[in-house]
Amino acid sequence: MEMMNLNLPATNRFATAYYNGTDEVQNFFHYQYQNSFHYQKRLEELSERSFMREELAAHIEFFMKPFPSSERVFESIAKLKKKDSVVVIGGQQAGILTGPLYSIHKVISIIAFAKQKEKELGVPVVPLFWIAGEDHDYAEVNHVYLENRNQLEKWVYPNKVLDKRMVTDCVLNKEVCQSWIEDVIETFGETEHTNQLLEFSKKAVECSETFVDFFAYIVMELFKEQGLLLVDSGNRQLRQLEKKAFAEQINHAANITASVENQQAKLAEYGFARTIELSSEAANLFYYDEEHFERVLLEFNKETKTFFGKDGNISFSQEELLAIANEQPEKLSNNVVTRPIMQEVLFPTLAFIAGPGEISYWAELKNAFEIFNMKMPPIIPRITITFLEREIESSIADWGLNLQEVLRAGVSEEKERFLTSVKDTSFAELFSEAKEQLMKSYTKIRKQSEKDYKGLIPLLQKNESILLQQIAFMEGKIEEALLIKHDVALKQLDCIDYSIRPFGGPQERVWNIYYFLNKYGLDFVERLLKLPFDFDGTHKVVKI
């Protein structure tokens, strides 16, 4: 493997400004991630707070027991108990087969940054991945994209979930899942690594009961030697450690929403659109009806101090909701606003690893953190990676393309230039003449018919339309013949496009790690981690 760094803009304007350290965005955060002195300040702040270290370590150890492990994992659990230890944390939804590549990139970022800061600061730094199991958007986690017949297709896991249950409650149908995975791997074609991947996947399915289990099993098999720890935000046992934090969020519901709205107004002054959608009555908590697997977003009436669902089916007084937080905390869960706050209450967070979208919404939370007398941690842009396979690199060279431009904009312009260059313009001129002559002739026929056979005018117009359609049909056939004639060249361009700029976006948002595991082996990720990843805001191109 070989890595090169390129400067590419982020997927949103705010994140690009953040990467560049622009002054106008720094005021929305407590720390500047590029300032090494700020990490020492963060350690000092964390040393003045207390955390449920023993309880968290015990919970994580129990939660991770069914998954692949190593001595490094137990070392990380032991580190977490130490009073001076901190964590580098980031999270993502539990996508099937780990979902898009950016989930893997985020884990790599967490591990690499934790190693870097442990060496620099001389304190135990634990890499921790937060699985967003409390999320209920099943449609976001139930599919992968695969190459099939020279194009990318969406392959959806067959079992449907029609209610709003949390992903942590989405049970895996083992027989269906195993069959589906075999079909997925078959599309890749057989390699020397295929049987090993099939065996590993079979074991992962057998050892998993839910989507979260399956996600966690695969992640730990890939990263167990790195000392990575996992936590599931939808886990009922974890809720027992969140009682006090839920109560605080309930008591400050109106203030939290007002603080976010205030930050959004400040961002608007700089021309940045808000990322978090919330109403002025948002309570920023979900109530989970476990009987019907319904996750209901709560709102808060400041006059009556009542929490209620938007559909009006449920309603609680503030005292009733506080009692639920204390006695049945598994019925509550966080939304995009309160999840970062809950994370900060639970863990001594040295730094949070964030994608471009997350950077934007964390900018709206600074005042919300201050309500709880906390600062948000340094927000570190996760590493972005494009895997450049040898055959794709050769094709780019054959076409004389600039890799940075291909990563930024794809090859659609090059494809248009090529088609224009090989197109026989004489056909276009001949078809244009034919249509022009036909329309002139029918104009004369129409004028004559209006005098003698007016009733035939509709039929005449229909006949003209049919003939024009036939000419257009032949034009299309000529276009098809052109594409067939240059099929090899066009497929080469298409292959470049869907490999590193699929659907007009970054590779990491579409492709899945299983393609690369099948082609390059289960140790693919382990070899990746040996590369010198720097958190300098550049895009990493890994040649394989």
C-alpha positions in Angstrom: 0.0 0.0 0.0 1.1 3.5 -0.7 -0.6 6.7 0.5 -0.7 10.2 -1.0 -2.3 13.4 0.5 -4.5 15.7 -1.6 -6.3 18.9 -0.8 -10.0 18.5 -1.5 -12.9 20.6 -0.3 -15.2 19.1 2.3 -18.8 18.1 1.4 -20.2 21.2 3.0 -19.0 24.8 3.2 -18.9 25.0 7.0 -16.7 21.9 7.3 -14.3 23.3 4.7 -14.0 26.5 6.7 -13.4 24.5 9.8 -10.6 22.4 8.1 -9.0 25.7 7.1 -9.1 27.1 10.6 -11.2 30.1 9.4 -11.7 32.6 12.3 -15.5 32.9 11.6 -16.1 29.3 12.6 -13.7 28.9 15.5 -15.9 30.9 17.8 -18.5 28.2 17.7 -16.2 25.7 19.5 -14.4 25.7 22.8 -11.2 24.3 21.4 -9.2 24.6 18.2 -8.3 21.1 17.1 -5.1 22.3 15.3 -3.7 23.9 18.5 -1.6 21.3 20.4 -1.7 23.3 23.6 -5.5 22.9 23.7 -5.3 19.2 24.4 -3.3 19.9 27.6 -6.1 22.4 28.6 -8.6 19.7 27.9 -6.8 17.3 30.2 -6.9 19.9 32.9 -10.6 20.4 32.5 -11.4 16.7 32.6 -9.3 16.2 35.7 -11.7 18.5 37.6 -14.7 16.3 36.7 -15.7 12.8 37.9 -16.8 9.9 35.8 -18.3 6.4 36.5 -15.2 4.7 35.3 -15.6 1.4 37.1 -19.2 1.1 36.1 -18.5 2.0 32.5 -15.6 -0.4 32.3 -17.7 -3.2 33.7 -20.6 -2.5 31.3 -18.3 -2.4 28.3 -16.6 -5.6 29.2 -19.9 -7.3 29.6 -21.3 -5.9 26.3 -18.2 -6.9 24.3 -18.0 -10.4 25.7 -19.7 -12.1 22.7 -17.4 -10.4 20.2 -13.8 -11.1 18.9 -11.3 -9.9 21.5 -7.6 -9.7 22.3 -5.3 -8.7 25.2 -5.3 -5.2 23.8 -9.0 -4.9 24.4 -8.6 -5.9 28.0 -5.8 -3.5 28.4 -8.1 -0.7 27.1 -10.7 -1.7 29.6 -8.1 -1.5 32.4 -7.0 1.9 31.1 -10.5 3.2 31.2 -10.6 2.6 35.0 -7.5 4.8 35.6 -8.2 8.3 36.9 -6.0 10.0 34.4 -7.2 8.1 31.3 -9.2 9.8 28.5 -11.0 8.5 25.4 -11.0 9.4 21.8 -14.6 8.7 20.6 -16.7 8.7 17.5 -19.8 6.9 16.4 -22.0 5.7 13.5 -25.1 3.7 12.9 -24.9 -0.1 12.8 -25.0 -0.5 9.0 -25.3 -4.0 7.5 -21.8 -5.4 6.8 -20.6 -2.1 8.6 -22.4 0.1 6.0 -20.5 2.6 3.8 -16.8 2.9 4.0 -16.9 6.0 6.1 -17.7 3.9 9.2 -14.5 2.0 8.8 -12.6 5.3 8.1 -14.0 6.7 11.4 -12.8 3.7 13.4 -9.4 4.1 11.8 -9.4 7.8 12.7 -10.3 7.0 16.3 -7.5 4.5 16.7 -4.9 6.6 14.9 -5.7 9.8 16.9 -5.8 7.9 20.2 -2.3 6.4 19.5 -1.0 9.8 18.5 -2.3 11.6 21.6 -1.2 8.9 24.1 2.3 9.3 22.8 2.2 13.2 22.9 0.4 13.6 26.2 1.8 10.7 28.2 -1.6 9.6 29.6 -3.7 6.5 28.8 -5.9 7.3 25.7 -8.6 4.7 24.9 -10.1 4.4 21.4 -13.9 4.1 21.8 -16.6 3.6 19.1 -20.2 4.7 19.9 -22.6 2.5 18.0 -25.8 4.5 17.4 -28.1 1.6 18.3 -30.8 3.9 19.6 -31.4 5.3 16.1 -34.6 4.0 14.4 -34.0 4.8 10.7 -33.8 1.2 9.5 -33.7 2.3 5.9 -30.3 3.8 6.4 -28.7 0.7 7.7 -30.3 -2.2 5.7 -28.4 -2.0 2.4 -25.1 -2.0 0.6 -24.1 -1.0 -3.0 -22.5 -3.6 -5.2 -21.0 -3.6 -8.7 -23.1 -5.7 -11.0 -23.0 -5.7 -14.8 -20.7 -2.7 -14.9 -22.9 -0.5 -12.7 -23.6 0.0 -9.0 -26.8 -1.5 -7.6 -28.5 -1.1 -4.2 -28.8 -4.5 -2.5 -31.3 -4.3 0.4 -31.3 -6.9 3.2 -34.6 -8.7 2.6 -36.2 -8.5 6.1 -38.5 -5.5 6.5 -39.0 -3.4 9.6 -42.1 -1.3 9.3 -42.2 0.3 12.8 -39.9 2.8 14.4 -38.0 0.3 16.6 -34.4 1.1 17.6 -31.8 -0.6 15.5 -30.6 -2.3 18.7 -34.0 -4.1 18.7 -33.8 -5.2 15.0 -33.4 -8.9 15.2 -31.3 -10.7 12.7 -32.9 -13.5 10.8 -29.9 -15.8 10.6 -30.9 -18.0 7.7 -32.0 -15.0 5.6 -28.9 -13.1 6.5 -26.5 -15.9 5.7 -28.1 -16.5 2.3 -28.1 -12.8 1.5 -24.4 -12.4 2.4 -23.5 -15.4 0.2 -25.3 -13.7 -2.7 -23.4 -10.4 -1.9 -20.0 -12.1 -1.9 -20.8 -14.0 -5.1 -21.1 -10.7 -7.0 -17.4 -9.9 -6.1 -16.1 -13.0 -7.9 -14.0 -15.7 -6.3 -10.5 -14.9 -5.0 -8.1 -16.6 -2.7 -9.7 -14.8 0.2 -13.4 -15.6 -0.6 -13.7 -18.8 1.4 -12.1 -17.2 4.5 -14.6 -14.3 4.2 -17.5 -16.6 3.9 -16.5 -18.6 6.9 -15.9 -15.5 9.0 -19.3 -14.1 7.9 -21.0 -17.3 8.8 -19.5 -17.2 12.3 -20.5 -13.6 12.7 -24.1 -14.3 11.8 -24.2 -17.3 14.1 -22.9 -15.3 17.0 -25.3 -12.3 16.5 -28.9 -11.7 17.5 -29.4 -8.2 16.3 -28.1 -5.7 13.7 -25.9 -4.1 16.4 -24.4 -7.5 17.4 -23.6 -8.2 13.7 -22.0 -4.8 13.2 -20.0 -5.1 16.4 -18.8 -8.6 15.6 -17.4 -7.6 12.2 -15.8 -4.4 13.6 -14.1 -6.2 16.4 -12.8 -9.0 14.1 -11.2 -6.2 12.0 -9.9 -4.0 14.8 -9.5 -6.3 17.9 -5.7 -6.0 17.9 -6.0 -2.2 18.2 -7.6 -2.2 21.6 -10.8 -0.7 20.3 -13.8 -0.6 22.8 -17.4 -0.5 21.7 -20.6 0.9 23.4 -24.2 0.7 22.1 -26.2 3.8 22.7 -29.4 1.8 22.6 -28.3 -0.8 25.2 -30.7 -1.0 28.2 -27.9 -1.7 30.7 -26.2 1.5 29.6 -29.4 3.4 30.3 -28.9 2.6 34.0 -25.8 4.8 34.0 -27.6 7.6 32.2 -30.4 8.2 34.8 -29.0 11.4 36.2 -28.1 12.8 32.8 -31.6 12.2 31.6 -33.0 14.0 34.6 -30.8 17.0 34.0 -31.8 17.1 30.3 -35.5 17.0 31.3 -35.0 19.9 33.8 -33.3 22.0 31.2 -35.4 21.0 28.2 -36.5 24.6 27.3 -33.0 26.1 27.8 -31.3 23.4 25.6 -33.6 24.2 22.7 -33.2 28.0 23.2 -29.4 27.6 23.3 -29.4 25.8 20.0 -31.7 28.3 18.4 -29.3 31.1 19.6 -26.3 29.4 18.0 -28.2 28.9 14.8 -29.0 32.6 14.6 -25.3 33.4 15.1 -24.4 31.0 12.3 -27.0 32.6 10.0 -25.2 35.9 10.5 -22.2 34.3 8.8 -24.3 32.9 6.0 -24.3 29.3 7.3 -27.6 27.3 7.1 -28.7 25.5 10.2 -28.0 21.7 10.3 -30.3 20.6 13.1 -34.0 20.9 12.5 -36.0 21.5 15.7 -39.1 23.3 16.7 -39.2 25.9 19.5 -41.0 23.3 21.7 -38.4 20.5 21.1 -37.6 18.5 24.2 -34.7 16.8 22.4 -35.6 13.4 23.9 -37.4 10.3 22.6 -39.8 8.2 24.5 -39.7 4.5 23.6 -42.9 2.5 23.6 -41.3 -0.9 24.0 -44.6 -2.8 23.5 -45.2 -1.3 20.0 -41.5 -0.6 19.2 -42.4 3.0 18.7 -39.8 5.8 19.2 -41.7 9.0 19.8 -40.0 12.4 19.7 -41.1 14.5 22.6 -41.9 18.2 22.8 -42.2 20.5 25.8 -44.9 23.0 26.7 -43.2 25.7 28.9 -46.5 27.0 30.2 -47.9 23.6 31.5 -44.5 22.0 31.9 -45.8 19.0 29.9 -43.9 16.7 27.7 -45.9 15.2 24.8 -45.6 13.4 21.5 -46.3 15.3 18.3 -49.1 12.9 17.4 -50.8 13.6 20.8 -50.8 9.9 21.8 -48.6 10.4 24.9 -48.2 13.1 27.5 -46.2 13.4 30.7 -45.9 16.0 33.4 -42.3 17.0 34.2 -42.5 14.9 37.4 -43.8 11.9 35.6 -41.0 12.0 33.0 -38.4 12.5 35.8 -39.8 9.3 37.5 -39.4 7.4 34.2 -35.8 8.7 33.9 -35.1 7.3 37.4 -37.1 4.1 37.3 -37.3 3.1 33.6 -34.5 5.0 31.8 -34.6 2.4 29.0 -37.8 4.2 27.8 -35.8 7.3 27.0 -33.2 8.0 24.4 -31.4 11.0 23.0 -31.7 12.9 19.8 -29.1 14.7 17.7 -28.9 17.6 20.3 -28.6 15.6 23.5 -26.6 12.6 22.3 -23.3 14.6 22.4 -24.2 15.9 25.8 -24.9 12.4 27.1 -21.6 11.1 25.6 -19.8 14.0 27.3 -21.3 13.2 30.7 -20.4 9.5 30.5 -16.9 9.6 29.1 -13.7 11.6 29.8 -13.6 12.7 26.2 -10.2 14.0 25.0 -11.5 14.4 21.4 -14.5 13.6 19.3 -13.9 12.3 15.7 -16.5 13.9 13.4 -17.5 13.7 9.8 -18.3 16.9 7.8 -22.0 16.8 8.7 -21.3 16.3 12.4 -18.9 19.2 12.5 -21.7 21.4 11.2 -24.2 20.3 13.8 -21.8 20.4 16.7 -21.2 24.0 15.9 -24.8 24.6 17.1 -24.3 23.0 20.5 -21.7 25.1 22.2 -24.2 27.0 24.4 -26.1 23.7 25.2 -22.9 22.2 26.7 -22.4 25.3 28.8 -25.8 24.8 30.4 -24.3 21.7 32.1 -21.1 23.5 33.0 -19.1 21.6 30.4 -17.1 22.4 27.3 -17.5 20.4 24.2 -14.3 18.4 23.4 -12.0 19.3 20.5 -13.8 18.2 17.3 -11.4 16.3 15.0 -12.3 15.9 11.3 -12.2 12.2 10.6 -9.7 10.9 8.0 -11.2 10.7 4.5 -9.9 8.0 2.3 -10.2 6.9 -1.3 -8.9 3.4 -2.2 -7.3 3.6 -5.6 -7.0 0.1 -7.2 -4.1 -0.5 -9.6 -6.4 -1.1 -12.7 -8.2 2.2 -12.0 -5.0 4.1 -11.6 -3.8 2.6 -14.9 -7.0 3.7 -16.6 -6.7 7.3 -15.2 -3.1 7.3 -16.6 -4.3 6.0 -20.0 -6.8 8.8 -20.3 -4.3 11.4 -19.1 -6.7 12.5 -16.3 -5.8 14.5 -13.2 -6.5 12.3 -10.1 -7.4 15.3 -8.0 -9.9 16.6 -10.6 -11.4 13.1 -10.9 -11.8 12.9 -7.1 -13.4 16.3 -7.1 -15.8 16.1 -10.1 -15.7 12.6 -11.6 -15.2 12.0 -15.4 -18.5 13.1 -16.9 -16.9 16.1 -18.6 -14.2 13.9 -20.1 -16.8 11.4 -21.3 -18.7 14.2 -23.0 -15.5 15.5 -24.7 -14.7 12.0 -25.9 -18.2 11.4 -27.3 -18.1 14.8 -29.1 -14.7 13.9 -30.5 -15.8 10.6 -32.0 -19.3 11.7 -33.1 -19.9 11.7 -36.9 -21.5 15.2 -37.3 -22.6 14.4 -40.9 -25.4 12.1 -39.5 -26.7 15.0 -37.3 -26.7 17.3 -40.3 -28.5 14.7 -42.5 -31.2 14.0 -39.9 -31.6 17.8 -39.4 -32.2 18.2 -43.1 -34.6 15.3 -43.2 -36.7 16.8 -40.4 -36.6 20.3 -41.9 -37.7 19.0 -45.4 -40.5 16.9 -43.9 -41.9 19.8 -41.9 -41.7 22.1 -44.9 -43.5 19.5 -47.1 -46.2 18.9 -44.5 -46.7 22.7 -44.1 -47.6 22.9 -47.8 -49.8 19.8 -47.6 -51.6 21.3 -44.5 -52.3 24.6 -46.3 -53.7 22.7 -49.3 -55.8 20.4 -47.1 -57.3 23.3 -45.2 -58.9 24.4 -48.5 -60.2 21.1 -49.8 -60.0 18.5 -47.0 -60.2 20.3 -43.6 -61.5 17.2 -41.8 -58.2 15.4 -42.5 -56.1 18.0 -40.7 -55.9 16.0 -37.3 -54.9 12.8 -39.2 -52.3 14.8 -41.2 -50.8 16.2 -38.0 -50.7 12.7 -36.4 -49.0 11.3 -39.5 -46.4 14.1 -39.4 -45.7 13.4 -35.7 -45.3 9.6 -36.5 -42.8 10.3 -39.2 -40.8 12.7 -37.0 -40.8 10.0 -34.3 -39.4 7.5 -36.8 -36.6 9.9 -37.7 -35.8 10.4 -34.0 -35.9 6.6 -33.6 -33.2 6.3 -36.2 -31.2 9.1 -34.6 -31.3 7.2 -31.4 -30.1 4.0 -33.2 -27.2 5.8 -34.6 -26.3 7.1 -31.1 -26.5 3.5 -29.8 -24.2 2.3 -32.6 -21.7 5.0 -31.6 -21.8 3.9 -28.0 -21.4 0.2 -29.0 -18.5 1.1 -31.3 -16.6 2.8 -28.4 -18.0 0.5 -25.7 -14.5 -0.5 -24.3 -13.4 3.1 -23.9 -16.7 4.2 -22.4 -16.7 1.3 -19.9 -13.2 2.3 -18.8 -14.4 5.8 -18.0 -17.5 4.5 -16.3 -15.3 2.1 -14.2 -13.2 5.0 -13.1 -16.3 7.0 -12.1 -18.1 4.4 -10.1 -14.9 3.2 -8.4 -13.8 6.6 -7.0 -16.7 9.0 -7.6 -19.9 6.8 -7.5 -23.2 8.6 -8.1 -21.3 11.9 -8.2 -20.1 11.6 -4.6 -17.1 10.3 -2.5 -16.3 6.6 -2.7 -16.7 6.3 1.1 -20.4 7.2 1.0 -21.3 4.3 -1.3 -18.8 1.4 -1.3 -18.6 -1.2 1.4 -15.5 -2.8 3.0 -16.6 -6.3 2.1 -15.6 -5.8 -1.6 -12.0 -5.0 -0.4 -11.9 -7.8 2.2 -12.8 -10.3 -0.5 -10.2 -9.0 -2.9 -7.4 -8.2 -0.6 -8.0 -10.3 2.6 -9.3 -10.0 6.1 -6.1 -8.3 7.1 -6.7 -5.4 4.7 -7.7 -3.0 7.5 -4.8 -4.1 9.7 -2.4 -3.2 6.9 -4.2 0.1 6.4 -3.5 1.0 10.0 0.2 0.8 9.4 0.1 3.8 7.1 1.1 7.2 8.6 -2.2 8.9 9.0 -1.9 12.6 9.8 -4.8 14.8 10.9 -3.9 17.6 8.6 -7.2 18.1 6.7 -5.9 16.4 3.5 -7.7 13.7 1.7 -5.9 10.3 1.7 -5.5 8.3 -1.5 -4.4 4.8 -0.7 -3.1 2.9 -3.7 -3.7 -0.8 -3.5 
